[in-house]
């Protein structure tokens, strides 16, 4: 997994590409990225599945903030980003959430 960040000079936002590799989503039919940026709504940011089996999506997020997120696989299980900027304990589940720092 990797989080790609593309900062925009003319705007106060960053294009963030979230990706989930085949190893993390083996046999998954659908994956969404859920987090602070979409009120943890499971259908707000579906990811596209590529021929390689990898899932990706790009979002525009406000700079100078931190966002907690996780990947929701087939609407049933959650996966963290293995290369997130950091991790924090979830106030809801007690598990850790991935964090992207912009």
C-alpha positions as CSV (number, residue, x, y, z in Angstrom):
1,X,0.0,0.0,0.0
2,X,1.0,3.5,-0.5
3,X,-0.5,6.9,-0.2
4,X,0.5,9.3,-3.0
5,X,0.2,13.0,-2.2
6,X,0.2,15.7,-4.9
7,X,0.1,19.2,-3.4
8,X,-1.5,21.9,-5.5
9,X,0.3,25.3,-5.4
10,X,-2.8,27.3,-6.4
11,X,-5.2,25.7,-3.9
12,X,-5.4,24.8,-0.3
13,X,-5.8,21.2,-1.1
14,X,-3.9,18.0,-1.9
15,X,-4.8,15.2,-4.3
16,X,-4.4,12.0,-2.3
17,X,-4.3,8.7,-4.0
18,X,-5.3,5.8,-1.7
19,X,-4.4,2.3,-2.9
20,X,-5.0,-1.2,-1.5
21,X,-2.9,-4.0,-3.0
22,X,-4.0,-7.5,-3.9
23,X,-2.4,-8.9,-0.8
24,X,-4.7,-6.9,1.4
25,X,-7.8,-7.3,-0.7
26,X,-7.5,-10.8,-2.1
27,X,-10.8,-11.8,-3.8
28,X,-12.5,-8.5,-2.8
29,X,-15.3,-7.5,-5.0
30,X,-15.6,-3.9,-3.8
31,X,-13.5,-1.6,-1.5
32,X,-14.3,1.9,-0.2
33,X,-12.1,4.3,1.6
34,X,-13.9,5.7,4.7
35,X,-12.8,8.3,7.1
36,X,-13.1,11.7,8.7
37,X,-13.2,13.3,5.2
38,X,-16.5,11.5,4.3
39,X,-18.1,11.1,7.8
40,X,-17.2,7.4,7.6
41,X,-19.9,6.7,5.0
42,X,-19.3,3.4,3.3
43,X,-20.6,4.4,-0.1
44,X,-19.1,7.9,-0.3
45,X,-15.7,7.0,-1.9
46,X,-15.7,3.6,-3.7
47,X,-12.4,2.5,-5.1
48,X,-11.8,1.3,-8.6
49,X,-10.5,-2.2,-9.1
50,X,-7.7,-2.6,-11.6
51,X,-6.8,-5.7,-13.7
52,X,-4.0,-6.3,-11.3
53,X,-6.5,-6.7,-8.5
54,X,-5.4,-3.5,-6.8
55,X,-8.0,-0.9,-5.7
56,X,-7.4,2.9,-6.1
57,X,-9.1,6.2,-5.7
58,X,-8.0,9.8,-5.6
59,X,-9.6,12.4,-3.4
60,X,-9.0,16.2,-3.0
61,X,-8.4,16.9,0.7
62,X,-7.7,20.2,2.5
63,X,-4.0,20.8,3.3
64,X,-2.6,21.2,6.8
65,X,-4.9,18.6,8.4
66,X,-4.8,15.0,9.5
67,X,-7.4,12.5,8.5
68,X,-8.2,9.2,10.0
69,X,-9.3,6.5,7.6
70,X,-9.6,2.8,6.9
71,X,-10.5,0.6,3.9
72,X,-13.8,-1.1,4.0
73,X,-13.7,-4.4,2.1
74,X,-17.0,-5.9,0.7
75,X,-18.9,-3.9,3.3
76,X,-17.8,-6.4,6.0
77,X,-14.2,-6.0,7.1
78,X,-11.8,-3.1,7.7
79,X,-8.1,-2.9,6.7
80,X,-5.6,-0.2,7.6
81,X,-3.1,1.2,5.2
82,X,0.2,-0.6,5.9
83,X,2.2,2.5,5.1
84,X,0.0,5.2,6.7
85,X,1.7,8.3,8.1
86,X,0.7,7.2,11.6
87,X,-2.0,5.3,13.5
88,X,-4.3,6.3,16.3
89,X,-6.8,4.4,18.5
90,X,-10.3,4.6,17.2
91,X,-12.8,6.1,19.7
92,X,-15.5,3.8,18.3
93,X,-14.0,0.3,18.0
94,X,-10.8,0.5,20.1
95,X,-8.8,-0.7,17.1
96,X,-6.3,1.6,15.3
97,X,-7.2,3.8,12.4
98,X,-4.7,4.8,9.7
99,X,-3.9,8.5,9.5
100,X,-2.8,10.6,6.5
101,X,-1.0,13.9,7.4
102,X,-1.2,16.7,4.8
